[in-house]
């Protein structure tokens, strides 16, 4: 169990290409297979996670930076 705020944990994981995509989710940018903007879902290798409207622009910006 981690006793730190989620935001603190995601800030520490930035160097490992993690970004917060929803209030309760962070994903590794290198593991994203696709993004369904219409359904607000990120597809990873084995699962899908929600994408919040608030985090969408930041996520797309970081993905563009990686490419």
C-alpha positions as CSV (number, residue, x, y, z in Angstrom):
1,X,0.0,0.0,0.0
2,X,1.3,3.5,-0.9
3,X,0.5,6.3,1.4
4,X,1.1,9.2,-0.9
5,X,-1.3,11.2,-3.0
6,X,-1.8,9.8,-6.5
7,X,-0.6,13.1,-8.0
8,X,2.7,12.8,-6.1
9,X,3.2,9.2,-7.4
10,X,2.5,10.2,-11.1
11,X,4.9,13.1,-10.8
12,X,7.7,10.7,-9.7
13,X,6.9,8.4,-12.6
14,X,7.2,11.0,-15.3
15,X,10.8,10.0,-16.1
16,X,9.5,6.5,-16.9
17,X,7.0,7.9,-19.4
18,X,3.9,7.7,-17.2
19,X,1.2,10.2,-17.5
20,X,-2.1,10.6,-15.6
21,X,-5.0,10.0,-18.0
22,X,-7.9,9.9,-15.5
23,X,-8.5,10.8,-11.8
24,X,-7.5,7.2,-10.8
25,X,-5.3,6.0,-13.7
26,X,-1.8,6.6,-15.0
27,X,-0.4,4.9,-18.1
28,X,3.0,4.3,-19.6
29,X,3.0,6.2,-22.9
30,X,5.1,3.5,-24.5
31,X,2.5,0.9,-23.8
32,X,-0.4,2.7,-25.5
33,X,-1.7,0.8,-28.6
34,X,-4.5,3.3,-29.6
35,X,-6.7,6.0,-28.3
36,X,-10.4,6.1,-29.0
37,X,-11.3,9.8,-28.6
38,X,-15.0,9.3,-29.2
39,X,-15.3,6.8,-26.4
40,X,-12.6,8.5,-24.2
41,X,-10.7,5.2,-23.9
42,X,-7.0,4.4,-24.0
43,X,-6.2,0.9,-25.3
44,X,-3.1,-0.8,-23.8
45,X,-1.7,-4.2,-24.5
46,X,-4.2,-6.2,-22.3
47,X,-6.8,-3.7,-21.1
48,X,-8.5,-0.4,-21.7
49,X,-8.5,2.5,-19.3
50,X,-10.6,5.7,-19.3
51,X,-9.4,9.0,-20.6
52,X,-10.7,12.1,-19.0
53,X,-11.5,15.2,-20.9
54,X,-9.3,17.2,-18.6
55,X,-6.2,15.0,-19.3
56,X,-6.8,14.4,-23.0
57,X,-4.9,17.4,-24.4
58,X,-1.9,16.8,-22.1
59,X,-1.7,13.2,-23.1
60,X,-1.9,13.9,-26.8
61,X,0.8,16.6,-26.4
62,X,3.1,14.1,-24.7
63,X,2.5,11.4,-27.3
64,X,3.4,13.9,-30.0
65,X,6.6,14.7,-28.2
66,X,7.6,11.0,-28.1
67,X,7.1,10.5,-31.8
